[in-house]
Amino acid sequence: MSFVSPNQRSSRIFQILIFAIGIHILFIWLLISGLAQKATAFITQPMNAQLIEEIKHIPKPEIPKPKIIQKVYVAKTEIQPPPTVSAVQATIAPPPETAPPAPPSAPVAPIVSTAKIDMSGGCQRPQYPEASRIEGEQGSVIVGFLIGMDGRIKDNKILSSSGFRRLDIAARDALELCKFQPGTENGKPIESWAKIKYVWRLN
């Protein structure tokens, strides 16, 4: 047994009917709009294709090619100016030759003489040392003497040894007793060295 009233049942059926009608209207509208779009695409397709074909067949403008101008080579002519001739030619005379200056006079070397033994004084011969005679010592010795302006000995030294000290000292002591003549420079007495060589030899 149904407890729904007849008014409520009829209103519900009416709502269902309206809903079904709305769905059919929406379906029809979608169908119509889809067909309309397809029809529009179909109508516009040939036009677009024709426009594209027309665009494709548009001829390209011809670009004029540049003209090639041949170069003509012309030989250059060089013009040399004529040489200028001076109206007046100056002559330069060489300067007069002058005699070269005389070289400076060289200094005159002084005349120098060294000190010498005064043989008039009787220079004694050195005595042979007895020890050197026993040992058989022999040799030559050179003794140097510094002679003052007065002819006296101021210093002495052994310039070359005989190889034996006893012989060197004996020769120096003996020759130191001799008299000397001083050295001179341009005739004036000067202080200078005198060299004396003495040979020790056993007979």
C-alpha positions as CSV (number, residue, x, y, z in Angstrom):
1,M,0.0,0.0,0.0
2,S,1.5,3.4,-1.1
3,F,1.5,6.3,1.3
4,V,2.5,8.9,-1.5
5,S,-0.2,11.4,-2.4
6,P,-1.3,11.8,-6.0
7,N,0.0,15.4,-6.2
8,Q,3.5,14.5,-5.1
9,R,3.7,11.7,-7.6
10,S,2.6,13.9,-10.5
11,S,5.1,16.6,-9.6
12,R,7.9,14.1,-9.5
13,I,7.0,12.7,-12.9
14,F,6.9,16.3,-14.3
15,Q,10.4,16.9,-12.9
16,I,11.7,13.7,-14.5
17,L,10.2,14.7,-17.8
18,I,11.7,18.2,-17.8
19,F,15.1,16.7,-17.0
20,A,14.8,14.2,-19.9
21,I,13.7,17.0,-22.3
22,G,16.7,19.2,-21.1
23,I,19.1,16.3,-21.8
24,H,17.7,15.9,-25.3
25,I,18.0,19.6,-26.0
26,L,21.6,19.7,-24.8
27,F,22.5,16.7,-27.0
28,I,20.8,18.2,-30.0
29,W,22.6,21.5,-29.5
30,L,26.0,19.7,-29.2
31,L,25.3,17.8,-32.3
32,I,24.2,20.9,-34.2
33,S,27.2,22.9,-33.1
34,G,29.6,20.1,-34.1
35,L,28.1,19.8,-37.5
36,A,28.2,23.5,-37.9
37,Q,31.9,23.6,-37.2
38,K,32.6,20.7,-39.6
39,A,30.6,22.5,-42.3
40,T,32.5,25.7,-41.7
41,A,35.8,23.9,-42.0
42,F,34.7,22.2,-45.1
43,I,33.6,25.5,-46.6
44,T,36.7,27.4,-45.7
45,Q,39.2,24.6,-46.8
46,P,39.0,25.1,-50.6
47,M,39.3,28.9,-50.1
48,N,42.5,28.5,-48.0
49,A,43.9,26.0,-50.5
50,Q,43.2,28.4,-53.3
51,L,44.8,31.3,-51.5
52,I,47.9,29.1,-50.8
53,E,48.1,28.1,-54.4
54,E,47.8,31.7,-55.5
55,I,50.5,32.6,-53.1
56,K,52.7,29.9,-54.4
57,H,52.3,31.0,-58.0
58,I,53.3,34.6,-57.4
59,P,56.3,35.2,-59.7
60,K,59.5,36.3,-58.0
61,P,60.7,39.7,-59.0
62,E,63.8,39.6,-61.2
63,I,66.8,41.1,-59.7
64,P,68.9,42.8,-62.4
65,K,72.4,41.4,-62.6
66,P,75.2,43.9,-62.0
67,K,77.0,44.9,-65.2
68,I,80.7,43.9,-65.3
69,I,82.8,46.9,-66.4
70,Q,86.1,45.9,-67.8
71,K,89.1,47.8,-66.5
72,V,91.3,49.5,-69.0
73,Y,94.9,49.8,-68.0
74,V,96.6,52.9,-69.2
75,A,100.4,53.0,-68.9
76,K,101.7,55.8,-66.8
77,T,104.2,58.2,-68.3
78,E,106.7,59.7,-66.0
79,I,107.9,63.1,-66.8
80,Q,111.3,64.0,-65.4
81,P,111.9,67.7,-64.9
82,P,115.0,69.0,-66.7
83,P,118.0,69.4,-64.6
84,T,118.4,72.9,-63.2
85,V,121.6,74.6,-64.2
86,S,122.9,77.2,-61.8
87,A,123.8,80.4,-63.4
88,V,126.9,80.9,-61.3
89,Q,129.1,78.0,-60.2
90,A,131.1,78.7,-57.1
91,T,134.6,77.4,-56.9
92,I,135.9,76.6,-53.4
93,A,139.6,77.0,-53.2
94,P,141.4,74.7,-50.7
95,P,142.9,76.5,-47.7
96,P,146.5,77.3,-47.9
97,E,148.7,74.5,-46.6
98,T,150.2,75.3,-43.2
99,A,153.3,73.7,-41.9
100,P,152.6,71.1,-39.1
101,P,153.4,72.3,-35.7
102,A,156.8,71.3,-34.4
103,P,156.6,68.5,-31.9
104,P,157.4,69.5,-28.4
105,S,161.0,69.2,-27.5
106,A,161.8,66.0,-25.7
107,P,163.2,66.5,-22.2
108,V,166.9,66.1,-22.1
109,A,167.9,63.0,-20.1
110,P,170.3,63.8,-17.3
111,I,173.8,62.4,-17.4
112,V,174.0,60.0,-14.4
113,S,177.0,58.0,-13.2
114,T,177.0,55.5,-10.4
115,A,179.3,55.4,-7.4
116,K,182.7,53.7,-8.0
117,I,185.5,52.2,-5.9
118,D,188.4,54.7,-5.4
119,M,191.3,52.4,-6.5
120,S,193.7,55.0,-5.3
121,G,192.7,54.3,-1.7
122,G,194.3,50.8,-1.8
123,C,191.2,48.6,-1.3
124,Q,192.3,45.4,0.4
125,R,191.4,41.9,-0.8
126,P,189.1,40.0,1.6
127,Q,190.8,37.2,3.6
128,Y,189.4,33.6,3.1
129,P,187.7,32.4,6.2
130,E,189.6,29.5,7.7
131,A,186.5,27.5,8.4
132,S,185.3,28.0,4.8
133,R,188.8,26.9,3.5
134,I,188.6,23.7,5.6
135,E,185.1,22.9,4.4
136,G,186.0,23.7,0.8
137,E,183.4,26.5,0.4
138,Q,183.6,28.5,-2.8
139,G,181.3,30.8,-4.7
140,S,180.7,34.4,-5.9
141,V,178.8,37.1,-4.0
142,I,177.5,40.5,-5.1
143,V,177.3,43.2,-2.4
144,G,175.5,46.5,-2.8
145,F,176.7,49.7,-1.1
146,L,174.7,53.0,-0.8
147,I,177.2,55.8,-1.3
148,G,176.5,59.2,-0.1
149,M,177.4,62.5,-1.7
150,D,180.6,62.6,0.4
151,G,181.7,59.2,-0.8
152,R,181.0,57.4,2.5
153,I,179.0,54.2,2.8
154,K,175.5,54.7,4.2
155,D,174.0,51.3,3.8
156,N,174.8,47.8,2.4
157,K,173.1,44.6,1.5
158,I,173.8,41.2,-0.1
159,L,172.3,41.3,-3.6
160,S,173.4,37.8,-4.6
161,S,174.7,35.2,-2.2
162,S,177.6,32.8,-2.7
163,G,175.6,30.1,-1.0
164,F,177.6,30.3,2.2
165,R,176.9,32.8,4.9
166,R,180.6,33.0,6.1
167,L,181.8,33.9,2.6
168,D,179.1,36.6,2.2
169,I,179.8,38.3,5.5
170,A,183.6,38.2,4.9
171,A,183.3,39.9,1.5
172,R,180.9,42.6,2.8
173,D,183.1,43.4,5.8
174,A,186.3,43.6,3.7
175,L,184.8,45.7,0.9
176,E,183.2,48.1,3.4
177,L,186.6,49.4,4.2
178,C,187.2,50.6,0.7
179,K,186.8,54.2,-0.4
180,F,184.2,55.2,-3.0
181,Q,183.6,58.0,-5.4
182,P,180.0,59.3,-5.2
183,G,177.7,59.1,-8.3
184,T,177.0,62.3,-10.2
185,E,174.0,63.8,-12.2
186,N,175.0,66.4,-14.7
187,G,178.3,66.7,-12.9
188,K,176.8,67.2,-9.4
189,P,177.4,64.5,-6.7
190,I,174.3,62.5,-5.8
191,E,173.5,59.5,-3.5
192,S,173.6,56.2,-5.4
193,W,174.2,52.5,-5.1
194,A,177.4,50.7,-6.1
195,K,177.6,47.0,-6.9
196,I,180.7,44.9,-6.2
197,K,181.1,41.2,-7.2
198,Y,183.7,39.1,-5.4
199,V,184.6,35.5,-6.3
200,W,185.8,33.1,-3.6
201,R,188.0,30.4,-5.1
202,L,190.4,27.9,-3.5
203,N,193.8,27.7,-5.3
